[in-house]
Amino acid sequence: MDWDKETKTQNNYSDIYEYQKHNGGAFSASIGINKTSELAGWSAGKDTPELKASLDRIRKAADELITTIDGHLAELQKEQVWEHLTADDVRNIQCIDSQYFPVVRTAEHTLTCEVHGEPMTLFYEVSKHDDGEGFTIHSDGKDIWDLMPEPELRKLEPVLSQAVSFAGWQKELEQAETAAAVRDVRYGLYETEYLNMSQEQISALHEAIDRKEAALTAEEGRSSEKQSVLEDLKTTKTSSRDANVTRKPKKQKEESR
């Protein structure tokens, strides 16, 4: 459809009107538009079909404009976040794998986390040298090692180290198959001078130990009770068979008489 100059002007005003409604009027104020009568009165003298067609076109254009601008704003905000990344932005950290290479005295850890709601995989490496210890932290996609300032990387490193320690104790508890083995894990916690975990992680580990010890103790109790019943049945059956064997010769002797 060909639009005349007047209709195009009216539609442009309406596009702006729709967008400023979406943004609470802030947009129109920022560009100096405050012509309510001009925005609302453009439809005067229009026939219903022409007015409806123009309104449909206006709504479609306004939706596209709003979606495009909101998308650009979201991208800009995301880029700004990555440009000012801090250690506190890295959340929900969990260690999922650890390997140690004694020849080169290096430990490699893989961790999952979220950065502003986006999932991310971190690769945390700790190397021991004669003059000390060093670390690196890298990630898939946007490399956190390049994006995060050094002070923030040094702040993040001990948090990752604690996540690794916590995962190690969790694995040890997971491998404990008896209540006695679970108690050994508890004793190990008590005897370790430096746990390298937050108080929250230590509390969570003790709670997990309590739950598993209680469950295994109850299971072992039921198993012991079942075994005891089986032993009693076995003893009763054996005693009954022995009694029958004892009585048989007596019966044979009486028959011989």
C-alpha atoms as a printed R data frame, in Angstrom:
    type eleno elety resid chain resno       x        y      z
1   ATOM     1    CA   MET     A     1   0.000    0.000  0.000
2   ATOM     2    CA   ASP     A     2   1.263    3.502 -0.816
3   ATOM     3    CA   TRP     A     3   1.110    5.941  2.033
4   ATOM     4    CA   ASP     A     4   0.721    9.663  1.496
5   ATOM     5    CA   LYS     A     5   2.885   12.130  3.395
6   ATOM     6    CA   GLU     A     6   0.213   12.872  5.968
7   ATOM     7    CA   THR     A     7  -0.398    9.205  6.753
8   ATOM     8    CA   LYS     A     8   3.339    8.484  7.075
9   ATOM     9    CA   THR     A     9   3.726   11.385  9.470
10  ATOM    10    CA   GLN     A    10   0.782   10.192 11.535
11  ATOM    11    CA   ASN     A    11   2.135    6.665 11.626
12  ATOM    12    CA   ASN     A    12   5.549    7.858 12.764
13  ATOM    13    CA   TYR     A    13   3.976    9.779 15.607
14  ATOM    14    CA   SER     A    14   1.969    6.704 16.558
15  ATOM    15    CA   ASP     A    15   5.076    4.488 16.545
16  ATOM    16    CA   ILE     A    16   6.691    6.895 18.981
17  ATOM    17    CA   TYR     A    17   3.518    6.979 21.054
18  ATOM    18    CA   GLU     A    18   3.414    3.180 21.338
19  ATOM    19    CA   TYR     A    19   7.055    2.982 22.344
20  ATOM    20    CA   GLN     A    20   6.812    5.732 24.928
21  ATOM    21    CA   LYS     A    21   3.847    3.876 26.480
22  ATOM    22    CA   HIS     A    22   6.026    0.740 26.704
23  ATOM    23    CA   ASN     A    23   8.692    2.721 28.527
24  ATOM    24    CA   GLY     A    24   6.420    4.662 30.837
25  ATOM    25    CA   GLY     A    25   6.687    7.893 28.871
26  ATOM    26    CA   ALA     A    26  10.433    8.220 29.424
27  ATOM    27    CA   PHE     A    27  11.265    7.959 25.728
28  ATOM    28    CA   SER     A    28   8.974   10.769 24.596
29  ATOM    29    CA   ALA     A    29  10.224   13.015 27.382
30  ATOM    30    CA   SER     A    30  13.851   12.409 26.415
31  ATOM    31    CA   ILE     A    31  13.285   13.575 22.800
32  ATOM    32    CA   GLY     A    32  10.969   16.456 23.661
33  ATOM    33    CA   ILE     A    33   7.694   15.042 22.326
34  ATOM    34    CA   ASN     A    34   4.608   16.103 24.230
35  ATOM    35    CA   LYS     A    35   1.893   16.509 21.637
36  ATOM    36    CA   THR     A    36  -0.982   14.463 22.928
37  ATOM    37    CA   SER     A    37  -3.525   16.140 20.678
38  ATOM    38    CA   GLU     A    38  -1.369   15.565 17.602
39  ATOM    39    CA   LEU     A    39  -0.697   11.909 18.493
40  ATOM    40    CA   ALA     A    40  -4.288   11.135 19.400
41  ATOM    41    CA   GLY     A    41  -6.025   13.247 16.750
42  ATOM    42    CA   TRP     A    42  -4.348   11.891 13.640
43  ATOM    43    CA   SER     A    43  -7.317    9.579 12.978
44  ATOM    44    CA   ALA     A    44  -9.839   12.391 12.533
45  ATOM    45    CA   GLY     A    45 -11.723   12.096  9.246
46  ATOM    46    CA   LYS     A    46 -10.474    8.606  8.434
47  ATOM    47    CA   ASP     A    47 -12.798    5.840  7.247
48  ATOM    48    CA   THR     A    48 -13.012    2.702  9.426
49  ATOM    49    CA   PRO     A    49 -11.192    0.297  7.016
50  ATOM    50    CA   GLU     A    50  -8.391    2.801  6.433
51  ATOM    51    CA   LEU     A    51  -8.146    3.491 10.151
52  ATOM    52    CA   LYS     A    52  -8.038   -0.236 11.005
53  ATOM    53    CA   ALA     A    53  -5.343   -0.919  8.421
54  ATOM    54    CA   SER     A    54  -3.280    1.937  9.717
55  ATOM    55    CA   LEU     A    55  -3.697    0.794 13.332
56  ATOM    56    CA   ASP     A    56  -2.613   -2.752 12.465
57  ATOM    57    CA   ARG     A    57   0.452   -1.446 10.726
58  ATOM    58    CA   ILE     A    58   1.226    0.838 13.667
59  ATOM    59    CA   ARG     A    59   0.966   -1.974 16.214
60  ATOM    60    CA   LYS     A    60   3.208   -4.237 14.144
61  ATOM    61    CA   ALA     A    61   5.826   -1.539 13.639
62  ATOM    62    CA   ALA     A    62   5.720   -0.587 17.309
63  ATOM    63    CA   ASP     A    63   6.170   -4.215 18.402
64  ATOM    64    CA   GLU     A    64   9.155   -4.626 16.080
65  ATOM    65    CA   LEU     A    65  10.673   -1.374 17.300
66  ATOM    66    CA   ILE     A    66  10.228   -2.303 20.961
67  ATOM    67    CA   THR     A    67  11.615   -5.824 20.467
68  ATOM    68    CA   THR     A    68  14.647   -4.554 18.547
69  ATOM    69    CA   ILE     A    69  15.517   -1.833 21.036
70  ATOM    70    CA   ASP     A    70  14.972   -4.089 24.070
71  ATOM    71    CA   GLY     A    71  17.198   -6.738 22.467
72  ATOM    72    CA   HIS     A    72  19.972   -4.218 21.862
73  ATOM    73    CA   LEU     A    73  19.676   -2.934 25.427
74  ATOM    74    CA   ALA     A    74  19.911   -6.476 26.826
75  ATOM    75    CA   GLU     A    75  23.031   -7.173 24.770
76  ATOM    76    CA   LEU     A    76  24.636   -3.924 25.876
77  ATOM    77    CA   GLN     A    77  23.869   -4.676 29.523
78  ATOM    78    CA   LYS     A    78  25.317   -8.186 29.163
79  ATOM    79    CA   GLU     A    79  28.506   -6.852 27.590
80  ATOM    80    CA   GLN     A    80  28.811   -4.267 30.334
81  ATOM    81    CA   VAL     A    81  28.497   -7.008 32.966
82  ATOM    82    CA   TRP     A    82  31.305   -9.030 31.376
83  ATOM    83    CA   GLU     A    83  33.494   -5.946 31.158
84  ATOM    84    CA   HIS     A    84  33.197   -5.495 34.943
85  ATOM    85    CA   LEU     A    85  33.213   -9.148 36.036
86  ATOM    86    CA   THR     A    86  33.931   -9.818 39.725
87  ATOM    87    CA   ALA     A    87  34.500  -12.928 41.843
88  ATOM    88    CA   ASP     A    88  31.080  -12.424 43.459
89  ATOM    89    CA   ASP     A    89  29.434  -12.820 40.058
90  ATOM    90    CA   VAL     A    90  30.535  -16.480 39.962
91  ATOM    91    CA   ARG     A    91  27.904  -18.480 41.859
92  ATOM    92    CA   ASN     A    92  26.695  -22.061 42.471
93  ATOM    93    CA   ILE     A    93  30.201  -23.455 42.161
94  ATOM    94    CA   GLN     A    94  30.552  -27.265 42.164
95  ATOM    95    CA   CYS     A    95  33.616  -29.388 41.485
96  ATOM    96    CA   ILE     A    96  32.784  -32.297 39.152
97  ATOM    97    CA   ASP     A    97  36.232  -33.746 38.456
98  ATOM    98    CA   SER     A    98  39.782  -33.630 39.841
99  ATOM    99    CA   GLN     A    99  43.026  -35.147 38.628
100 ATOM   100    CA   TYR     A   100  46.530  -34.961 40.049
101 ATOM   101    CA   PHE     A   101  49.714  -35.423 38.023
102 ATOM   102    CA   PRO     A   102  52.546  -36.132 40.471
103 ATOM   103    CA   VAL     A   103  55.341  -35.963 37.886
104 ATOM   104    CA   VAL     A   104  54.639  -32.296 37.149
105 ATOM   105    CA   ARG     A   105  53.084  -31.653 40.601
106 ATOM   106    CA   THR     A   106  49.931  -30.246 39.059
107 ATOM   107    CA   ALA     A   107  46.263  -30.679 39.988
108 ATOM   108    CA   GLU     A   108  43.559  -30.044 37.408
109 ATOM   109    CA   HIS     A   109  39.966  -29.464 38.487
110 ATOM   110    CA   THR     A   110  36.785  -29.034 36.470
111 ATOM   111    CA   LEU     A   111  33.984  -27.028 38.055
112 ATOM   112    CA   THR     A   112  30.533  -25.880 37.017
113 ATOM   113    CA   CYS     A   113  29.093  -22.495 37.982
114 ATOM   114    CA   GLU     A   114  26.768  -19.701 36.916
115 ATOM   115    CA   VAL     A   115  27.757  -16.180 35.916
116 ATOM   116    CA   HIS     A   116  24.743  -13.871 35.947
117 ATOM   117    CA   GLY     A   117  22.465  -16.833 35.364
118 ATOM   118    CA   GLU     A   118  24.501  -18.292 32.499
119 ATOM   119    CA   PRO     A   119  26.002  -21.780 33.024
120 ATOM   120    CA   MET     A   120  29.775  -21.973 32.688
121 ATOM   121    CA   THR     A   121  32.516  -24.591 33.036
122 ATOM   122    CA   LEU     A   122  35.730  -23.558 34.780
123 ATOM   123    CA   PHE     A   123  39.127  -25.216 34.499
124 ATOM   124    CA   TYR     A   124  41.116  -24.576 37.661
125 ATOM   125    CA   GLU     A   125  44.766  -25.662 37.690
126 ATOM   126    CA   VAL     A   126  47.141  -25.533 40.640
127 ATOM   127    CA   SER     A   127  50.879  -26.113 40.125
128 ATOM   128    CA   LYS     A   128  53.484  -26.514 42.844
129 ATOM   129    CA   HIS     A   129  56.978  -25.190 42.287
130 ATOM   130    CA   ASP     A   130  60.141  -25.115 44.348
131 ATOM   131    CA   ASP     A   131  59.533  -21.454 45.114
132 ATOM   132    CA   GLY     A   132  55.811  -21.664 45.786
133 ATOM   133    CA   GLU     A   133  52.493  -22.372 44.130
134 ATOM   134    CA   GLY     A   134  50.666  -20.944 41.116
135 ATOM   135    CA   PHE     A   135  47.186  -21.206 39.646
136 ATOM   136    CA   THR     A   136  45.219  -20.511 36.485
137 ATOM   137    CA   ILE     A   137  41.458  -20.260 35.931
138 ATOM   138    CA   HIS     A   138  40.054  -20.596 32.433
139 ATOM   139    CA   SER     A   139  36.571  -21.115 31.032
140 ATOM   140    CA   ASP     A   140  34.784  -22.199 27.883
141 ATOM   141    CA   GLY     A   141  33.706  -19.463 25.502
142 ATOM   142    CA   LYS     A   142  34.553  -16.143 27.061
143 ATOM   143    CA   ASP     A   143  37.732  -16.815 29.015
144 ATOM   144    CA   ILE     A   144  37.385  -15.650 32.586
145 ATOM   145    CA   TRP     A   145  41.184  -15.451 32.866
146 ATOM   146    CA   ASP     A   146  41.216  -12.600 30.335
147 ATOM   147    CA   LEU     A   147  38.015  -10.882 31.424
148 ATOM   148    CA   MET     A   148  38.414  -10.772 35.202
149 ATOM   149    CA   PRO     A   149  40.922   -8.384 36.805
150 ATOM   150    CA   GLU     A   150  43.792  -10.019 38.698
151 ATOM   151    CA   PRO     A   151  42.572   -8.927 42.174
152 ATOM   152    CA   GLU     A   152  39.210  -10.578 41.458
153 ATOM   153    CA   LEU     A   153  40.910  -13.754 40.186
154 ATOM   154    CA   ARG     A   154  42.876  -13.956 43.436
155 ATOM   155    CA   LYS     A   155  39.630  -13.494 45.339
156 ATOM   156    CA   LEU     A   156  37.943  -16.260 43.331
157 ATOM   157    CA   GLU     A   157  40.777  -18.794 43.640
158 ATOM   158    CA   PRO     A   158  40.294  -19.711 47.338
159 ATOM   159    CA   VAL     A   159  36.551  -20.133 46.699
160 ATOM   160    CA   LEU     A   160  37.323  -22.674 43.970
161 ATOM   161    CA   SER     A   161  39.843  -24.365 46.265
162 ATOM   162    CA   GLN     A   162  37.162  -24.768 48.941
163 ATOM   163    CA   ALA     A   163  34.754  -26.241 46.369
164 ATOM   164    CA   VAL     A   164  37.423  -28.793 45.432
165 ATOM   165    CA   SER     A   165  37.995  -29.759 49.092
166 ATOM   166    CA   PHE     A   166  34.262  -30.070 49.706
167 ATOM   167    CA   ALA     A   167  33.876  -32.336 46.666
168 ATOM   168    CA   GLY     A   168  36.724  -34.528 47.913
169 ATOM   169    CA   TRP     A   169  35.037  -35.117 51.272
170 ATOM   170    CA   GLN     A   170  31.705  -35.725 49.532
171 ATOM   171    CA   LYS     A   171  33.316  -38.404 47.389
172 ATOM   172    CA   GLU     A   172  34.873  -40.064 50.439
173 ATOM   173    CA   LEU     A   173  31.483  -40.106 52.162
174 ATOM   174    CA   GLU     A   174  29.816  -41.482 49.037
175 ATOM   175    CA   GLN     A   175  32.274  -44.397 48.978
176 ATOM   176    CA   ALA     A   176  31.584  -45.303 52.623
177 ATOM   177    CA   GLU     A   177  29.387  -48.425 52.509
178 ATOM   178    CA   THR     A   178  28.979  -49.164 56.227
179 ATOM   179    CA   ALA     A   179  28.095  -47.139 59.301
180 ATOM   180    CA   ALA     A   180  31.614  -47.762 60.629
181 ATOM   181    CA   ALA     A   181  33.118  -46.374 57.413
182 ATOM   182    CA   VAL     A   182  30.915  -43.285 57.702
183 ATOM   183    CA   ARG     A   183  32.130  -42.779 61.274
184 ATOM   184    CA   ASP     A   184  35.696  -42.977 59.979
185 ATOM   185    CA   VAL     A   185  34.900  -40.081 57.635
186 ATOM   186    CA   ARG     A   186  33.585  -38.108 60.598
187 ATOM   187    CA   TYR     A   187  36.730  -38.848 62.629
188 ATOM   188    CA   GLY     A   188  38.805  -37.738 59.648
189 ATOM   189    CA   LEU     A   189  37.018  -34.394 59.656
190 ATOM   190    CA   TYR     A   190  37.673  -33.925 63.347
191 ATOM   191    CA   GLU     A   191  41.334  -34.856 63.031
192 ATOM   192    CA   THR     A   192  42.096  -32.664 60.015
193 ATOM   193    CA   GLU     A   193  43.629  -29.450 61.263
194 ATOM   194    CA   TYR     A   194  42.864  -27.345 58.175
195 ATOM   195    CA   LEU     A   195  39.767  -28.394 56.241
196 ATOM   196    CA   ASN     A   196  39.916  -25.618 53.611
197 ATOM   197    CA   MET     A   197  36.132  -25.302 53.537
198 ATOM   198    CA   SER     A   198  33.633  -22.641 54.499
199 ATOM   199    CA   GLN     A   199  31.602  -23.071 57.670
200 ATOM   200    CA   GLU     A   200  28.534  -23.621 55.517
201 ATOM   201    CA   GLN     A   201  30.252  -26.462 53.655
202 ATOM   202    CA   ILE     A   202  31.454  -28.071 56.893
203 ATOM   203    CA   SER     A   203  27.942  -27.935 58.354
204 ATOM   204    CA   ALA     A   204  26.461  -29.420 55.174
205 ATOM   205    CA   LEU     A   205  29.010  -32.238 55.281
206 ATOM   206    CA   HIS     A   206  28.250  -33.079 58.923
207 ATOM   207    CA   GLU     A   207  24.523  -33.153 58.142
208 ATOM   208    CA   ALA     A   208  25.156  -35.525 55.227
209 ATOM   209    CA   ILE     A   209  27.264  -37.749 57.493
210 ATOM   210    CA   ASP     A   210  24.506  -37.842 60.117
211 ATOM   211    CA   ARG     A   211  21.890  -38.817 57.535
212 ATOM   212    CA   LYS     A   212  23.997  -41.554 55.961
213 ATOM   213    CA   GLU     A   213  25.145  -42.994 59.293
214 ATOM   214    CA   ALA     A   214  21.540  -43.156 60.549
215 ATOM   215    CA   ALA     A   215  20.348  -44.804 57.333
216 ATOM   216    CA   LEU     A   216  23.156  -47.392 57.298
217 ATOM   217    CA   THR     A   217  22.779  -48.120 61.013
218 ATOM   218    CA   ALA     A   218  19.061  -48.784 60.540
219 ATOM   219    CA   GLU     A   219  19.731  -50.930 57.491
220 ATOM   220    CA   GLU     A   220  22.425  -52.895 59.275
221 ATOM   221    CA   GLY     A   221  20.062  -53.353 62.241
222 ATOM   222    CA   ARG     A   222  17.359  -54.801 60.003
223 ATOM   223    CA   SER     A   223  19.912  -57.019 58.290
224 ATOM   224    CA   SER     A   224  21.234  -58.228 61.654
225 ATOM   225    CA   GLU     A   225  17.723  -58.952 62.896
226 ATOM   226    CA   LYS     A   226  16.926  -60.888 59.723
227 ATOM   227    CA   GLN     A   227  20.138  -62.875 60.064
228 ATOM   228    CA   SER     A   228  19.309  -63.647 63.680
229 ATOM   229    CA   VAL     A   229  15.884  -64.991 62.686
230 ATOM   230    CA   LEU     A   230  17.468  -67.153 59.986
231 ATOM   231    CA   GLU     A   231  19.987  -68.510 62.475
232 ATOM   232    CA   ASP     A   232  17.189  -69.337 64.927
233 ATOM   233    CA   LEU     A   233  15.268  -71.157 62.210
234 ATOM   234    CA   LYS     A   234  18.359  -73.070 61.218
235 ATOM   235    CA   THR     A   235  19.050  -74.052 64.828
236 ATOM   236    CA   THR     A   236  15.449  -75.160 65.354
237 ATOM   237    CA   LYS     A   237  15.490  -77.234 62.184
238 ATOM   238    CA   THR     A   238  18.778  -78.887 63.151
239 ATOM   239    CA   SER     A   239  17.541  -79.687 66.671
240 ATOM   240    CA   SER     A   240  14.358  -81.234 65.286
241 ATOM   241    CA   ARG     A   241  16.296  -83.404 62.847
242 ATOM   242    CA   ASP     A   242  18.657  -84.569 65.615
243 ATOM   243    CA   ALA     A   243  15.701  -85.489 67.804
244 ATOM   244    CA   ASN     A   244  14.209  -87.622 65.047
245 ATOM   245    CA   VAL     A   245  17.506  -89.411 64.519
246 ATOM   246    CA   THR     A   246  17.711  -90.141 68.259
247 ATOM   247    CA   ARG     A   247  14.179  -91.599 68.444
248 ATOM   248    CA   LYS     A   248  14.504  -93.949 65.459
249 ATOM   249    CA   PRO     A   249  16.878  -96.523 67.049
250 ATOM   250    CA   LYS     A   250  14.568  -96.765 70.084
251 ATOM   251    CA   LYS     A   251  11.648  -97.613 67.817
252 ATOM   252    CA   GLN     A   252  13.643 -100.222 65.945
253 ATOM   253    CA   LYS     A   253  14.714 -101.803 69.260
254 ATOM   254    CA   GLU     A   254  11.129 -102.057 70.440
255 ATOM   255    CA   GLU     A   255  10.094 -103.733 67.166
256 ATOM   256    CA   SER     A   256  12.886 -106.310 67.511
257 ATOM   257    CA   ARG     A   257  11.487 -107.338 70.877
